[in-house]
């Protein structure tokens, strides 16, 4: 019986063999990898990966799909975690000594940003992440200062990861086809990110980009003086999208220092 994609779960199932092969080549799975897939769906990517891996883990919310996967694979081959990836504790997945977790998935587009932020909590435990996302989201993730799409997502994720857009996937590679292009992104956690309190950085970045058309001095009024902004190496008359991630970290650290004084 054919599974009908559920809109509330943001389901679009990848079925194009050429795209599946390209993704698998990008991931380059190796025997012994500790691999977890988020949202395996009908198992197209899972099947590809299990041709190399003796075992892998998946996190799936849809109970009908969980039942399908349970019928298709033994527990020794596929460890299924039935539940919401937004609430899942990825540190519970066993990883061999000396290795780190590898995370892959065709992420539900309706929860992609919250899920990416949730995964930052586990970045120190992760070797790499390969995700299918809306092309527009990936472009925002990898955008450089000065770009029209550079924003909160760019700063917060670039603080924790090195990222690259690998290739674009057209709508017809999916069933049902989404209304937008998709893209594969590779995310490699930075071993030693710039020291900074995540919540403080988030607060600064969110305030800065809440009024993109204003200059940074006006965006951050009430949080920083013009002198404090300049002390972080930022032109007070620059717009938020002109400010590099490192400068936002400097601002957040100066705010933390003031709050703890």
N, C-alpha and C positions, 0 to 999 in steps of 0.2 A: 504494500500500500504506500502510495507516494505521500511524503510528508509535505504539508502545506506551510510555506514560510510564514512566520508570525510577525506582524508588523511591530507589535509591542516589544518584541525581543530584538528588533532591528536585524532580522534574519535575511541575508542574501547569500546563497550558497554558491561557492566557486566550483565550476565544473570544467573549465578549459584546461586540457591536459598540458598544452604548451606553457601556460601561465604557472600551473602547478609544478612543472619540471623546473621552470626558471626560479621559482621561490625556493624549491628544495636545493637547487644548486647554490643559491645565495646563503641559505642556512648552513649548508655543508654538514649535515649530521654525521657523527662518528660513533662507533660502538663504544658504549660506556658513558655517553653524554647523559646528564640528568636533564631531561626535556619535559616541559609542561606546555600544553597547548590550551589557550583560552578560547572557548566557543568552538569546539570541533565540528559542530553542525552534523552534516551527514557523513563526516569522516573522510572526505577526499584528501585533505592534507595529512590527516592522521595515517591513512594507508600508505602514503608516500614515505613518511618518516619511519614507519615501522618496517619498511623494507630494509632499513639499515639498523635501527635501534632494536635491541632485544626487548625493551620495555620503555613505556613513557606514561606520563600522567596527563589527564585532561580535566578541565573545569567546565561544566556545562549546567546551565540553569533549566533548560527545557526538559521536563521529565519524559516526554515522548522520545526525544533524541537520546536521552540517557538509556532508556529501555532498548533502543535500536543498537546502541554501542555495546551494551551488555550482552546482547545476542550475537553480535559480530565478533567479539574478542573475549578471550579468557582473562581472568583477573591477573594472571601472571604476565600477560602481554600488555594490557591496558588498565591502568589504575584510574578509575573514574571518581571524581569528586563532584557530587551533585550539589550545586549551589550557585550563589551569586559571586562572580569574580570580584565585584566591588567590595565584598565583605570577606573574601577568602584570605587566609593567612598563608602566604606563599613560603614562609619559613618552615612550615610543617612538612614540606616535601623533602624526603631523604635525599641527600647528596653525598656521593663518595668523598672520603677525606682528600683534601687537596684540590677539589673541583668546585665549580660554582654552577648555579642553575641557568639553563637556557630557556627563554620564554618566547613562544611564537603564538600567532593567532590572527584570524580575520576578525578584528574587533567590531562589536556592534557599534555602528556609527552614532547611535543615539546616546551612548554613554562613553564615547572614546576619551574625552578630556578628563572626566572624573576618574576613569580607570587608569589612565596614564599617571595621574597624580597619586593614586593609590599605590601604584607600583613603585613610585620613588621611595616609599618606605623600605622597600626590600632591595634597593639598588646595590648595597654592599655585598649582597648574597648572590648577585646575578652576573653572569659572564657577558651575555648579550641578549637583545630582544629584537625579533623581526616581526613586524606587524603590517597587516593590510589595513589601511585607513582611507578616508576620503582624501583625495589629492590635495584639496584645499587645506585640510588640517595638517598634512605633512609639510606643505609649503610654509605654513605658519611656524611649525616646529623648527625648521632648519633656516628660517629667514635671518638675514643679517641686518644690523642696525642701518637705518635709512630706507629699508624696504617698507612698502605700504602695508604689508601683512605681518611685519615684525611687531610683537606684542607680548602680553602676559605669558602665553604659552611658550613663546620663543625663549624668554628670559628664564623662566622657572625650569624648563627642561634642559636648556643649554648649560645651566649651572651644574646639573647632575650627569649629563650624558654628552658624548660625541655622537652626532647623528648625521645620516646621509639618506637622501631620497635615492633609492636604487633604480626603480623603473615604474612606469605608469601602467595601470591595468584598465582596459575599457569596460564599459557597462555590460557588453554582451558576453563577458567571461562568467557572468553570474546568472543564477536563476532564483528569484526574478531579478532582472537587470535593474540596478539602482539608477537614479536620474543623473548621477554625477560620475566623473572619472575617479578611480581609486589609485593608490600608490603604495609601494612597499617601502618601508622605512627600516633602517638598521640603527639600533640604539646601543651604544656601548657605555656602561657606567664609567664615570671618571673616578679613578682609584682614590684620589685625594682632591675632592672639590674644594673650592675656596671656602675657608671657614666662615660660617654665617648661620644665624638662626633662621630656619625655614619659615616659621610663622611670621617673623619680622620682615623677611624679604618678600613674602607673599603680600603682606599688608602694604608695603611700600610700592610694589609693582602694580597691585590692584588700584591703588589710589592714583598712581601716575597715569595709567592707561584708561582711567574712567572718563577722562576728557581729552581724547587724543589730539584735538585741534588746538588746544591751548599750549602755551609754552610750559616747560617743566616747572618753572618758578611758580606759576599760577596753579598748576595741577597739584603741587605738593604744599601749597600754602596751608599753614596751620600745623604741618608736620615738620617742615624744615624752613629755615630762613634762607634768603638768597646767598648769604655768606656760607652757610653750611652746605648748600648745593655746590657752590663753586669749590669748596674745600675737598669735595669728592671727585674733583676733576671734570665737572660738568658745566657747560655753558648754561646759565640760568635761562637764556632765551631760546635754547634748543627745544624742539618738540620731543615728547616721550620716545618716539620711534627712532630718534637719533642717538639715544643713550645706550651704550654697550652694557652687556650683562655685568661685567666687572665693576662698572660704575654704580649700578644698582646695588650690588653686594656691598660696595664701600658705603653707600648711603644707609643701608640696613645696619651695618656694623656701627656706624656713628650713632644711629638711633638707639641701638642696644646699649651702647656705652653711656649715652645720656640717661637712659631709663634705669641703669644699674648704679649710677653715680649717687 
